[in-house]
Every structure is written in C-alpha cells, then in structure tokens.
C-alpha cells in the first residue's frame, strides 16, 4: 500500500506545482492571511475531510478518520509569507509588492494538501486519525501555533510532525536531529534616560552614549562569565541609537537586541542578568534605564523516539547516504509549541538545486527551491501515517 500511495502522490505532482505557484504569486503576511486559509479549507472540504476554520486566528485544521483503530497523528504546515520584495525572474513571481514566500511555506502547504489528497483515497486502510494543521503566522511572534493549540488543535493528538524545506541541503536529502534544534528567541529594548547638554560641557550632563557603551560591553559578560559554557546562549546588541549632532550630548539612548537560549533555566537567568546589569549600570552613572524584555518562541526540542522513527522512514525512502544530521542552531521556530505539548519531531527536506537557481538562502529576495521537495516531504508524512 505504501508504494501505491507514493505513486498516487507522484501522480498529482503537476497539481501540487500549480497550487504552490498560485500561493507563491498571492502571498499573505502573518496574521493577515485570508485568501490562503480559505483556499486550504475549501480544498480539504472537497476531499471530504472534517474542517475547522479560524482556529486560533487564521488557522485551518482538517481531520481524516481512518477505517481502523490507531493513534491520532498531527502533521503541520505553515502558510504565511514575509515582507520582502520578490526579485526572481520567474512566471510565478509574487504579484503582491513587498510580500513574498521567501521561506518555503508555500511548499509546505502544497505538500500537506497533497498528503491529504493521497491519504483520503486510502482512508479505510488508515489506522487512527490524521490531523492536518495548516498554521498561520509562523514568521511573526507570538506566532500562530500558540493560538491554535489554545483553540484545541492538539486535543487527542498522540504525536505531531513538521517539515521544513531547506535550500542548504540538496534535493533528495533529509536532515534531522534529536534534542534541541532551535533556540528560544527573545528580544529586548533598552532606553537610557540621561541629561543632555553642550558637547563642550560634559561635566554638566549625564551622557547616555557613554552609558550605553558600557552596557554593550557588560552585556557580553552574561554569556562569557555568567552562563555555564555547556549551555548555549547568545546575547546580541542589534541596534544602538542616540543623538544626531556633533556637539550635543543627547538626552536619551536606545539599545535593542536578541537573546537566544535552549535551556529554560538559562533563558530565565539571561533575562535576570540583563535586567540586573541595566539597573546597576544606571545607578553607577546616575541615569534611569528602562528595559522591556519580550519573550518570543520557546526552544524547539525534538523527541528522540519520534526523531528515530522519522529517520528510519527516511532511510527506507531515500537511502542512508541521503539522510544526514542537521546541526542545531540558534534560529527560532514556533513548531516548538507543538512538541512542547505532545511528542514529535521537526525535520528538514532538501530543496537546493543549482540547475534551477535554487541556491539563495531563506529570507532572500531571490529565494526559490526545487519543487520536487513537495513530493519528498509528502512521502515522509505518508510513510509516518501508514506505518502507524
């Protein structure tokens, strides 16, 4: 039955390409998705699936009940785009100025719709229930996953799986890893309230530029001297703004940056240390310093059992030589909330192909992928369901 399902998926490849390109030409930003979820919902309804719309905002959830008892397994695809101008010279270039699918979410969506269509043809042979999670707003914190989970998208779900096309891996490959694979991603905004004045009379001022410079240096000590070196962490100052004249000491200075961690306790410690350093630096220089610390996505932890399951399936489909380890990184991904709630794993499917000019990194204005990656994502998802 597995090969029959694979053949069925291959047979609708041209349809999936058409869907993907339609989505690519009509991208929608996070939390502003209307056309895309409507299209997804209608497609799933036409397959005979039970469908919920408006899940946690703009999310869509489809349910395919198999003919035999078994687990309830959820499969997730995201469908929002990015605020980037599409600079590719292709027929399916984005028609929306300043918005494009520069991360492959159109690929994910089309692939999961293909899985739904393929599995709906053999539903009597499926054990358990398949839940299709079509998620909005992955790209913008707080993300769509939190709202969808709060709205019950994981009720009764035993396992959850997600895939991401990855241009840094060639078409035909699969990358995965267990444990922490993506970091919690937080942001901070610091305002330093000094006392402005003439640049020739610094003794009459409280210089926020000098104070901010101390902060930039002292914040680096959090990772290098306060955090256990066996626990990864990043504290980056991404912006430092103050003043606009040669001979004026400004009243205020502004710093903003990002914090990336894996461990929950380390995440809390970094936040605490950042606030402590800001408070003590302000006191030392006689300035008031305000810190706004915004927590983003939690870290993404892939469960070992479920990761091993997907690895075994991927080896069977693509060969051991084409299944590689994906190094953990400090990027963020709100699939983390799903695997924080139920066991599961997140894996990457190669989409790079120099012959198709699919070489530009994610979030690049010329980003594109080999569309055969949709079939490869689909085969792994289908295999996971039929091996249940």
Number of C-alpha atoms within 10 A of each C-alpha: 9 13 10 11 19 19 13 17 24 20 12 15 18 11 13 24 18 14 19 23 19 18 26 25 19 20 27 24 21 20 17 14 19 14 12 23 21 15 13 22 21 13 16 22 15 11 16 14 21 15 18 14 16 16 22 19 18 22 30 24 27 24 20 22 20 20 14 13 11 14 18 23 22 27 24 23 25 27 29 30 29 23 19 18 19 24 13 14 8 9 8 15 19 23 15 16 11 14 21 32 31 26 24 26 26 28 32 25 26 28 30 27 22 26 26 27 20 23 23 20 12 15 18 12 14 22 20 19 23 24 24 25 26 28 27 34 25 25 22 18 19 15 21 27 30 18 18 24 16 12 15 13 24 21 11 14 18 16 19 25 25 22 25 23 28 24 26 18 20 20 22 21 23 33 22 23 22 22 14 20 24 26 27 25 24 21 19 21 16 20 19 23 21 24 17 19 18 14 16 10 12 14 10 12 16 21 25 28 21 14 22 25 13 14 19 16 11 14 19 16 15 21 18 12 9 13 17 12 10 6 12 16 23 18 21 16 19 11 11 15 13 16 16 9 9 8 12 15 25 22 18 22 22 19 20 18 16 19 24 27 27 24 18 11 10 19 22 11 15 22 18 12 17 21 20 12 17 24 16 14 19 21 12 10 14 15 20 17 23 16 16 12 18 15 17 20 25 24 28 27 25 25 19 14 13 19 21 16 14 22 22 14 18 27 16 13 16 16 14 14 9 17 21 17 13 15 12 15 14 19 15 23 24 26 30 25 19 26 21 15 14 17 19 28 30 28 23 22 26 26 28 26 20 12 8 11 14 20 20 18 17 18 17 16 20 20 21 26 29 23 25 19 26 30 23 26 27 25 26 24 25 23 19 18 22 17 12 13
